[in-house]
Structure formats: C-alpha cells, structure tokens
C-alpha cells in the first residue's frame, strides 16, 4: 500500500489539503484525481491522495479490494472516496447497430432498474452494504460519508476524446479509442501524465457543459460531485 505524501487534514485550516481515497485500476486514479480537482474548483495539490498500490487491475480487482479500500480511506479520515472502473464494453456499435455491448450494460439505459451485469449497479449495492461497517470514527457517520462512483462508458479516455471533439466516440471499440488518444492500444504511465492529465487540466466550463450533455456517465459523476460538494470542501473538522 502506498502511503507516501499523505496528510491528514484539519478542515479548520484552509491551507491543509483535502484527503481523498481513490480506488481504481491502473493509472486511472491519476485521471480521476485531476477530474475531481477540476470539478471541485480546487488545485490538484489541494487534494492529498491515498490509494491501494497493487499490481492487480480490472473489474475483479476493483470489486474484490473495495471493502478494504473503503475501510482504509474511512479510517484515515478521508473527506471523500472515489471508486473508478471503466465500463469496458468493446463492441463497435456503428457496425452492429446495437445500443450497447450486451455483456456490459450502460447504466443510463436502465433508469430505476438494477441489473446484475451493470457495473455501476454492482458498485452502488456494495457501497451501500459497506456503509454499515463504517462507524468507528467519531462524528463521521458512514451513511453520509461521500463515496463517489465513476463508471465511464466505455472508458475514462472516452470522456477525453469527447473533449477533443469526438462526440460519438463512445460507439467505437476500446482499442480504437485508446489508439486515437495515445497512439497505441495500451497506455503507459507517461501517456496518462503527458496526454490525459493535460486534457483534464485544460477543461473549460464549456467543455464540462458539453461533456454533461454528451456523456451520461460523466453527467452521473458530475452530479455526485455537486451533491457532495459541501461535505467535501465545507468548513468542518476532520473528525
């Protein structure tokens, strides 16, 4: 587990950073950190990051480690947590004429309904179950602690490609999207830092409005940020 650079903050001192826990596959926590800072109107250095450093990646890594991750972040007094995983559909919807990859349902396509195969649904259910176990920090009820769920469709790079002017890119396979953004089918850490992060840092209000309009998964994440904003950056003690 990587605990380097952690700072537990007293929210009564504005110079201290907000502590956030990020549980995501690979280097996606770097992109989610940049997105969270941008949407909260904070500098990236105003959010101190904790995450579980593990060689595992993919859906089962995120799902299997989620209980440990949330308990870790809660116990460290993180102001909020972000759980992130790509939806991972890999069907060319333009060629098939389908609205989604059947094996990877898109959460916005079944409003009010819980699907067993939906990653967003599964994570929400697990988070709800785990909240009852988060009770040992005084004045920090697990029931109201901000836990944000990000399931980009079909992957977080889709959001970035939309920013670059490809509103229908979400209908293309993952391999095509990765190639378009990074120039290779698999991103390296340097690719994320040198290509993805600058795109997030350059987001304008117009970009965010367009992302909200084009990507239901980004709209979902943005609305969670707005709902939790007061709890995340409000003037409160860090318990």
C-alpha positions in Angstrom: 0.0 0.0 0.0 1.4 3.4 -0.9 1.0 6.0 1.9 3.7 8.4 0.7 2.8 12.0 0.9 -0.4 11.5 3.0 -1.5 14.4 5.1 -4.5 14.1 7.5 -6.1 17.4 7.5 -8.0 19.5 9.9 -10.6 21.2 7.8 -10.4 24.2 10.2 -7.1 25.1 8.4 -7.7 26.1 4.8 -4.1 25.7 3.9 -4.2 21.9 4.5 -5.3 19.7 1.7 -8.5 17.6 1.5 -7.6 14.0 1.8 -9.3 11.7 -0.8 -9.1 8.0 -1.3 -9.1 6.7 -4.9 -9.7 3.1 -5.8 -9.3 2.4 -9.5 -7.4 0.2 -11.9 -4.0 1.0 -13.3 -3.3 4.7 -13.6 -6.9 5.8 -13.8 -6.6 7.2 -10.3 -4.4 9.9 -11.7 -7.1 11.0 -14.2 -9.9 10.8 -11.6 -7.8 12.9 -9.3 -7.5 15.6 -11.9 -11.2 15.4 -12.8 -12.2 15.7 -9.1 -10.0 18.7 -8.6 -11.3 20.4 -11.7 -14.9 19.8 -10.9 -14.5 20.9 -7.3 -12.6 24.0 -8.4 -9.5 23.1 -6.4 -5.9 22.9 -7.4 -4.7 19.3 -7.7 -2.3 19.9 -4.9 -5.3 20.8 -2.7 -6.3 17.2 -2.7 -4.0 14.8 -1.0 -4.3 11.3 -2.5 -4.4 7.9 -0.9 -4.8 4.7 -2.9 -4.1 1.0 -2.6 -1.0 0.3 -4.6 -1.4 -3.2 -6.1 -0.4 -4.9 -9.3 -4.0 -6.1 -9.8 -6.2 -4.3 -12.3 -9.5 -4.8 -14.0 -13.1 -5.2 -12.8 -12.4 -8.0 -10.3 -9.5 -6.2 -8.7 -11.7 -3.1 -8.1 -14.6 -5.2 -6.8 -12.6 -7.6 -4.6 -10.5 -4.8 -3.0 -13.4 -2.4 -2.5 -14.2 -3.4 1.2 -10.5 -3.0 2.2 -10.2 0.3 0.2 -13.3 2.0 1.7 -12.3 0.9 5.3 -8.8 2.2 4.8 -10.0 5.6 3.4 -12.6 6.0 6.1 -10.2 5.2 8.8 -7.7 7.7 7.5 -10.3 10.4 7.8 -10.5 11.0 4.0 -13.1 13.7 3.2 -14.3 11.6 0.3 -13.6 8.5 -1.7 -13.8 7.8 -5.5 -14.3 4.3 -6.9 -13.5 4.2 -10.5 -13.7 1.5 -13.2 -14.2 1.6 -16.9 -17.4 0.0 -18.3 -15.2 -2.0 -20.7 -17.6 -2.6 -23.5 -15.7 -3.4 -26.6 -18.3 -3.6 -29.4 -18.4 -1.4 -32.5 -21.9 -0.2 -32.1 -21.9 1.5 -35.5 -21.2 -1.8 -37.2 -23.6 -3.9 -35.1 -26.4 -1.3 -34.8 -26.7 -2.2 -31.1 -27.3 0.5 -28.4 -24.7 -1.1 -26.1 -22.5 -4.1 -25.6 -24.9 -6.7 -24.2 -22.3 -8.0 -21.8 -21.6 -4.5 -20.4 -24.8 -2.7 -19.9 -24.7 1.1 -19.8 -26.2 2.4 -16.5 -28.2 5.2 -18.1 -30.1 2.8 -20.3 -32.0 1.2 -17.4 -33.1 4.0 -15.1 -34.7 2.9 -11.9 -33.8 -0.7 -12.6 -30.9 -2.7 -11.1 -29.1 -5.1 -13.5 -26.9 -7.9 -12.3 -24.3 -7.2 -15.1 -24.3 -3.4 -14.6 -21.0 -2.4 -13.0 -22.5 0.9 -11.7 -25.3 -1.0 -10.1 -23.0 -3.6 -8.5 -20.7 -1.0 -7.0 -23.6 1.1 -5.6 -25.0 -2.0 -4.0 -21.7 -3.0 -2.4 -21.0 0.6 -1.2 -24.5 0.6 0.4 -23.8 -2.7 2.2 -20.3 -1.5 3.4 -21.6 1.8 4.9 -23.0 0.0 7.9 -19.5 -1.2 8.8 -18.1 2.4 8.7 -18.9 3.6 12.2 -15.8 3.8 14.4 -14.7 7.4 13.6 -16.5 9.9 15.9 -18.7 12.4 14.2 -18.2 10.6 10.8 -21.3 8.5 10.0 -20.6 6.1 7.2 -24.2 6.6 6.0 -23.4 10.1 4.8 -19.7 9.9 4.0 -19.2 10.9 0.3 -18.3 7.9 -1.8 -18.4 8.8 -5.5 -18.7 6.1 -8.2 -17.2 6.7 -11.6 -18.0 4.2 -14.3 -17.0 5.9 -17.6 -18.7 4.5 -20.7 -16.9 2.7 -22.2 -13.7 4.0 -20.5 -12.3 7.2 -19.0 -10.5 8.0 -22.2 -13.9 8.3 -23.9 -14.5 11.5 -21.8 -11.2 12.9 -23.0 -11.9 12.1 -26.7 -15.2 13.9 -26.4 -13.3 16.9 -25.1 -11.1 16.7 -28.1 -14.2 16.9 -30.4 -15.4 13.4 -31.0 -19.0 13.3 -29.5 -19.9 9.9 -30.9 -16.7 8.1 -30.0 -18.5 6.2 -27.2 -19.8 3.9 -30.0 -16.3 2.7 -31.0 -14.4 -0.2 -29.5 -11.9 0.4 -26.7 -8.9 -0.4 -28.9 -9.8 2.2 -31.4 -10.3 4.8 -28.7 -7.0 4.1 -27.0 -5.2 4.3 -30.3 -6.8 7.6 -31.1 -5.9 9.2 -27.8 -2.5 7.7 -27.0 -1.3 6.5 -30.4 -1.1 2.9 -29.0 -3.6 0.3 -27.8 -2.4 0.3 -24.2 -1.5 3.5 -22.3 1.7 3.8 -20.2 2.0 5.9 -17.1 3.8 8.6 -19.1 0.9 8.6 -21.6 -1.5 9.3 -18.8 0.7 12.1 -17.4 1.6 13.7 -20.7 -1.6 13.3 -22.7 -4.6 12.6 -20.5 -3.9 14.8 -17.5 -3.2 18.0 -19.6 -6.6 17.5 -21.3 -8.3 17.4 -17.9 -6.4 20.5 -16.7 -7.4 22.4 -19.8 -11.2 21.8 -19.3 -13.3 24.9 -19.6 -16.8 25.5 -18.4 -18.0 24.9 -22.0 -16.1 21.6 -22.1 -17.8 20.5 -18.9 -21.2 21.5 -20.2 -20.7 19.6 -23.4 -19.5 16.5 -21.5 -22.6 16.6 -19.3 -24.7 16.8 -22.5 -22.9 14.1 -24.5 -21.9 11.5 -21.8 -24.5 10.2 -19.4 -21.7 8.6 -17.3 -19.9 11.9 -17.0 -23.1 13.6 -16.0 -23.6 11.0 -13.3 -20.1 11.6 -11.9 -20.5 15.4 -12.1 -23.9 15.3 -10.3 -22.3 13.2 -7.5 -19.6 15.8 -7.1 -22.2 18.6 -6.9 -24.3 16.7 -4.3 -21.2 16.0 -2.1 -19.5 19.4 -2.6 -20.5 20.9 0.7 -19.3 17.9 2.7 -16.0 17.7 0.8 -14.9 21.3 0.9 -17.1 22.8 3.6 -15.7 24.3 6.8 -15.7 21.3 9.1 -13.3 19.5 11.4 -11.5 16.4 10.1 -13.0 14.4 12.9 
